[in-house]
């Protein structure tokens, strides 16, 4: 019997109940998936890991459950990325929270691989539970070995001795959206994988079989439809960011929301008919504001926040050119920082072109030659809607360009920054007919041709008038090749770019796959945005010249996250001093190895550091009709 009812007192919503639900259960489980932000949101359900922890503690420790089996807690993937915190910590900040929740087993999600296989392994090794993905194999690790040396299956033994068999499964679709994966991966059918592995779990004594998945609901439904009745008892899925339950071909299919805003509490009881099947009572819990916060988790989150502030001040790179991110620039004309970021977005996803609404760029300043800090990147690109890749007709891109200049010269966020697109427009013509000409990749647009366009998820939802880029799921025509659930944040993409450069130290867990990915991006991007190679002066530099009290050298290694490092008060002093542009330029010359030939740096003008010239080709022309 399937139904929904809500207990006003407890907030529990019974999503599904079958058979006899009275008496103690034989098994108790918690399921959750796709968690990114540790802080609560402003709207209900507010979520936040401290309130989520309170609910977990309730089901684990409340006297109402005395004498019942201890909880088993299962996670369906996506924790390391994307979020503001992960842009700094590379996902390591989530480890203590997942451990504290009491997670017993997890399936790898696509975003858990965003920082490369080596970083995934580093984080997985810090977890107190196994990570599974049975149907994605890496032949470089050996025959029939899953990616990242993950497990295929796990056996969890409840406190009453009942064994639960877990199989981790992913979908083919999201594998193609992660550029930092090893080559030659082997994907196996999820259905066939289940058929192959369940007998082995049964031989080990597993009485209940769980498919712990990270794939879209249609793929979970297909798994339930194609799997012989009774082979799987329940599919606990992730990847979709909503709560859903269905019962297909004798198998429950459940996904439990997102972002610490929901969880599922599940009680399982053996059917009394001797069939070895199970009755389930599935209870949805929304993490609402009236739920008190677990104070130990609050303290852990506060400790993390304090450490993040220190890390945000770290230098991640240097620029030889002033980067013009002022609103008056990016919202009315071509900007070198807009070109730079769009070129990286296009190259990373190997798209035909990129359009980014200028409102994405929030720095509203010129970043002078010298140090770029992580905080600069986060301040300039604060939005947490990831990059997406859309398949659209040439006609749709031209309509998007018309929309982008329709309100010029108003400082509208819809004004475009582009990559691999060149166009001219007349701001005096009527809105909707301002484009004089437009080219893509140096050639004319083919109105009926399909192009791959890198952009922001915000624009794929038709915001700021970009209705021609509206995705099919929202009622538009654009096909999502890389969706928001799979895309990478711009801030994270920029950080990985800077860490990929040879003149900077890389993350300790960078890995060969990340190296291959970003080497290709560098080769493409550096044709228009050259990188200065280190220059070794023929004359030795004196110790006096080497020492500069304002110098903030790059880290020898962008090590994994640690919340034990104390804040460095000197960083605040250096930030104030860095506004002295002449000293900043001098420091850059020395650290980059180009001392002795300052002509390689762009020159600054007077007053507000007006950019005289940038080392990029002009791609947006403004024509004023006579």
Secondary structure as GFF3:
##gff-version 3
##sequence-region A 1 626
A	DSSP	beta_strand	2	6	.	.	.	ID=ss1
A	DSSP	beta_strand	12	17	.	.	.	ID=ss2
A	DSSP	beta_strand	27	32	.	.	.	ID=ss3
A	DSSP	alpha_helix	49	61	.	.	.	ID=ss4
A	DSSP	three_ten_helix	63	65	.	.	.	ID=ss5
A	DSSP	beta_strand	72	75	.	.	.	ID=ss6
A	DSSP	alpha_helix	84	89	.	.	.	ID=ss7
A	DSSP	three_ten_helix	92	94	.	.	.	ID=ss8
A	DSSP	alpha_helix	95	101	.	.	.	ID=ss9
A	DSSP	beta_strand	105	107	.	.	.	ID=ss10
A	DSSP	three_ten_helix	110	113	.	.	.	ID=ss11
A	DSSP	alpha_helix	117	126	.	.	.	ID=ss12
A	DSSP	beta_strand	130	132	.	.	.	ID=ss13
A	DSSP	beta_strand	136	138	.	.	.	ID=ss14
A	DSSP	three_ten_helix	139	141	.	.	.	ID=ss15
A	DSSP	three_ten_helix	147	149	.	.	.	ID=ss16
A	DSSP	beta_strand	153	157	.	.	.	ID=ss17
A	DSSP	beta_strand	163	170	.	.	.	ID=ss18
A	DSSP	alpha_helix	172	175	.	.	.	ID=ss19
A	DSSP	beta_strand	185	187	.	.	.	ID=ss20
A	DSSP	alpha_helix	190	203	.	.	.	ID=ss21
A	DSSP	beta_strand	206	214	.	.	.	ID=ss22
A	DSSP	alpha_helix	217	226	.	.	.	ID=ss23
A	DSSP	beta_strand	234	237	.	.	.	ID=ss24
A	DSSP	beta_strand	243	248	.	.	.	ID=ss25
A	DSSP	beta_strand	251	256	.	.	.	ID=ss26
A	DSSP	beta_strand	262	270	.	.	.	ID=ss27
A	DSSP	beta_strand	278	286	.	.	.	ID=ss28
A	DSSP	alpha_helix	295	312	.	.	.	ID=ss29
A	DSSP	beta_strand	315	319	.	.	.	ID=ss30
A	DSSP	beta_strand	323	324	.	.	.	ID=ss31
A	DSSP	alpha_helix	327	330	.	.	.	ID=ss32
A	DSSP	alpha_helix	336	349	.	.	.	ID=ss33
A	DSSP	beta_strand	353	357	.	.	.	ID=ss34
A	DSSP	three_ten_helix	358	360	.	.	.	ID=ss35
A	DSSP	beta_strand	366	367	.	.	.	ID=ss36
A	DSSP	beta_strand	370	373	.	.	.	ID=ss37
A	DSSP	alpha_helix	374	380	.	.	.	ID=ss38
A	DSSP	beta_strand	387	393	.	.	.	ID=ss39
A	DSSP	alpha_helix	394	404	.	.	.	ID=ss40
A	DSSP	beta_strand	416	419	.	.	.	ID=ss41
A	DSSP	beta_strand	421	426	.	.	.	ID=ss42
A	DSSP	beta_strand	435	440	.	.	.	ID=ss43
A	DSSP	beta_strand	443	444	.	.	.	ID=ss44
A	DSSP	beta_strand	450	456	.	.	.	ID=ss45
A	DSSP	alpha_helix	457	460	.	.	.	ID=ss46
A	DSSP	three_ten_helix	463	465	.	.	.	ID=ss47
A	DSSP	three_ten_helix	467	469	.	.	.	ID=ss48
A	DSSP	three_ten_helix	472	474	.	.	.	ID=ss49
A	DSSP	beta_strand	479	482	.	.	.	ID=ss50
A	DSSP	alpha_helix	490	500	.	.	.	ID=ss51
A	DSSP	alpha_helix	512	525	.	.	.	ID=ss52
A	DSSP	alpha_helix	543	546	.	.	.	ID=ss53
A	DSSP	alpha_helix	569	577	.	.	.	ID=ss54
A	DSSP	alpha_helix	581	592	.	.	.	ID=ss55
A	DSSP	three_ten_helix	598	600	.	.	.	ID=ss56
A	DSSP	beta_strand	620	623	.	.	.	ID=ss57
###
